[in-house]
Amino acid sequence: MITESTSAGLLADADELADLLLTVVAGGSSVGFLATLTHAEAVTWWRGLAAPLANGALTLWVARAEGRIVGTVQLRHGTMPNGTHRAEVAKLMVAPSARGWGVGRRLLDTAERGAARLGRTLLVLDTETGSPAENLYRSAGWTEVGRIPDFAADPGGALRPTTLFYKLATAGTPPTVP
């Protein structure tokens, strides 16, 4: 089940969300953190999202299965006057134990539909080139813009390229998801 989180919900789930983050980082996923990330740092990072969630700059969805958090995705809203039509899909994470269940696809679909409800007609994202997530975005109809070499360090500290994607939608109409 996928639900939209509130600031209060995020704060209540911060420990479990930190566990998810640590698990995906330990599994090699490039989501902005190095393998040296501690549980306390992960909790602090999640708690830091409560304010943008409360003020409407961020939307967060949480996927649960069998009573535990197995995935998340964020929608970072363009807040500058010239960018309120767009949003960035970020931090799509699925627990390794839940991969292959379609959780990532459902989270992505949920973020796309949420963006459409908010009138966001342009979605953007970046992902590590060659990652399983890159294949997910391609199969969901996202368009590659290009690649940037040495964009970010993977959890082990090696610099890796990133692939930039976008997807267009009509306001109020969810993007087509195959």
Residue pairs with C-beta under 8 A, 6 or more apart in sequence:
1 63
1 64
1 65
2 61
2 62
2 63
2 64
2 106
2 107
2 110
3 9
3 61
3 62
3 64
4 59
4 60
4 61
4 114
5 13
5 53
5 60
5 61
5 62
6 53
7 50
7 51
7 53
7 54
9 62
10 17
10 46
10 47
10 49
10 50
10 53
10 60
11 47
11 50
13 46
13 62
13 69
14 43
14 46
14 47
15 39
15 43
16 68
16 69
17 42
17 46
17 62
17 69
17 72
18 39
18 42
18 43
18 45
18 46
19 39
19 42
19 69
20 69
20 70
20 71
20 72
20 93
20 95
21 31
21 33
21 37
21 42
21 45
21 46
21 93
22 37
22 39
22 42
23 95
23 96
24 31
24 93
24 94
24 95
24 96
25 31
25 33
25 34
25 35
25 37
25 155
26 35
26 155
27 96
28 154
28 155
28 156
29 93
29 128
29 131
29 133
29 155
30 127
30 128
30 131
30 152
30 153
30 154
30 155
30 160
31 91
31 93
32 91
32 152
33 42
33 45
33 155
34 153
34 155
34 156
34 157
35 155
35 156
35 157
49 58
49 60
49 74
52 58
52 76
53 59
53 60
56 77
57 76
57 77
57 79
58 74
58 75
58 76
58 77
59 74
59 75
59 77
59 111
59 114
59 118
60 72
60 73
60 74
60 75
61 72
61 73
61 74
61 107
61 110
61 111
61 114
62 69
62 71
62 72
63 69
63 70
63 71
63 72
63 94
63 98
63 103
63 106
63 107
64 70
65 98
65 101
65 103
69 95
70 94
70 95
70 97
70 98
70 101
70 103
71 92
71 93
71 94
71 95
71 98
71 103
71 104
71 107
72 91
72 92
72 93
72 107
73 89
73 90
73 91
73 92
73 93
73 107
73 108
73 110
73 111
74 89
74 90
74 91
74 111
75 87
75 88
75 89
75 90
75 111
75 114
75 115
75 118
75 120
76 87
76 88
76 90
77 84
77 87
77 118
77 120
78 84
78 85
78 86
78 87
78 88
78 120
84 119
85 119
85 120
85 121
85 122
85 171
86 120
86 121
86 122
86 123
86 124
87 115
87 118
87 120
87 122
87 123
87 124
88 123
88 124
88 125
89 108
89 111
89 112
89 115
89 123
89 124
89 125
90 125
92 104
92 107
92 108
92 111
92 125
92 133
92 136
94 103
94 104
94 107
99 132
104 133
104 136
105 136
105 140
105 177
108 136
108 137
108 140
108 177
109 140
109 174
109 177
111 123
112 123
112 140
112 167
112 169
112 174
112 175
112 177
113 174
115 123
115 169
115 175
116 169
116 170
116 171
116 172
116 173
116 174
116 175
117 172
119 171
119 172
120 169
120 171
121 168
121 169
121 170
121 171
122 166
122 167
122 168
122 169
123 166
123 167
123 168
123 169
123 175
124 164
124 165
124 166
125 137
125 142
125 164
125 165
125 166
126 148
126 151
126 162
126 163
126 164
126 165
127 133
127 134
127 137
127 162
127 163
127 165
128 134
128 152
128 154
128 160
128 161
128 162
128 163
129 147
129 160
129 161
129 162
129 163
130 161
134 163
137 165
138 144
139 178
140 167
140 177
140 178
141 167
141 175
141 176
141 177
141 178
142 165
142 166
142 167
143 165
143 166
143 167
144 163
144 164
144 165
145 164
145 165
145 166
146 163
146 164
147 161
147 162
147 163
147 164
148 161
148 162
148 164
149 159
149 161
150 159
150 160
150 161
151 159
151 160
151 161
151 162
152 159
152 160
152 162
153 159
153 160
154 160
167 175
168 175
169 175
